[in-house]
Amino acid sequence: MIASIEPLSAGYPLHDPSDPRHQYMTRLHQRFGEFLHKSSVSLRQQGEENTLDAVHALVRSIRTYMLEYGDSRDK
């Protein structure tokens, strides 16, 4: 038998899309995603001039962006 549990609220502070703070953070998240995309395109165009540090920083930033809640969990 598989146990079932009641859903729990995660306690995220901005869950109402009509809240201006939620809208601001959503726009900020969108802008950051566009910035990451432009950074990726720029690094690809540079070809062999890419440095490992720049690519590593970009990948870590994308990982944090994709988590949605902004905690990279990197040590």
C-alpha positions as CSV (number, residue, x, y, z in Angstrom):
1,M,0.0,0.0,0.0
2,I,1.3,3.5,-0.9
3,A,0.7,6.1,1.8
4,S,-0.9,9.3,0.9
5,I,-0.4,12.6,2.7
6,E,-2.1,15.9,2.6
7,P,-0.3,18.6,0.5
8,L,1.7,21.0,2.6
9,S,2.2,24.7,1.9
10,A,5.9,25.3,1.1
11,G,5.7,28.7,2.6
12,Y,6.9,30.7,-0.4
13,P,6.3,34.3,0.4
14,L,5.1,35.4,-3.1
15,H,2.4,33.0,-4.3
16,D,-0.2,35.5,-5.4
17,P,0.3,36.5,-9.1
18,S,-1.7,39.7,-8.6
19,D,0.7,40.9,-5.9
20,P,3.0,43.7,-7.3
21,R,6.0,42.2,-5.6
22,H,5.3,38.8,-7.3
23,Q,5.0,40.6,-10.6
24,Y,8.3,42.5,-10.0
25,M,10.1,39.2,-9.1
26,T,8.6,37.5,-12.2
27,R,9.9,40.3,-14.4
28,L,13.3,40.1,-12.7
29,H,13.4,36.4,-13.2
30,Q,12.5,36.9,-16.9
31,R,15.2,39.5,-17.4
32,F,17.8,37.3,-15.7
33,G,16.9,34.4,-18.0
34,E,17.3,36.6,-21.0
35,F,20.7,37.8,-19.7
36,L,21.8,34.1,-19.2
37,H,20.7,33.3,-22.8
38,K,22.6,36.3,-24.2
39,S,25.7,35.3,-22.2
40,S,25.5,31.8,-23.5
41,V,25.2,33.0,-27.1
42,S,28.2,35.4,-26.6
43,L,30.4,32.6,-25.1
44,R,29.5,30.3,-28.0
45,Q,30.5,33.0,-30.5
46,Q,33.9,33.5,-28.9
47,G,34.8,29.9,-29.7
48,E,38.1,28.9,-28.3
49,E,38.5,32.1,-26.3
50,N,36.0,30.7,-23.7
51,T,37.6,30.4,-20.3
52,L,36.6,27.5,-18.1
53,D,35.7,29.9,-15.3
54,A,33.2,31.9,-17.4
55,V,31.5,28.7,-18.6
56,H,31.4,27.3,-15.0
57,A,29.9,30.5,-13.7
58,L,27.3,30.5,-16.5
59,V,26.3,26.9,-15.8
60,R,26.0,27.5,-12.1
61,S,23.8,30.6,-12.8
62,I,21.6,28.6,-15.1
63,R,21.2,25.9,-12.5
64,T,20.1,28.5,-9.9
65,Y,17.8,30.1,-12.5
66,M,16.1,26.8,-13.3
67,L,15.4,26.0,-9.6
68,E,12.9,28.9,-9.5
69,Y,13.4,29.6,-5.8
70,G,16.9,30.9,-6.2
71,D,18.8,28.6,-3.8
72,S,21.7,27.2,-5.7
73,R,22.5,24.6,-3.0
74,D,26.1,24.8,-4.1
75,K,28.6,24.5,-1.3
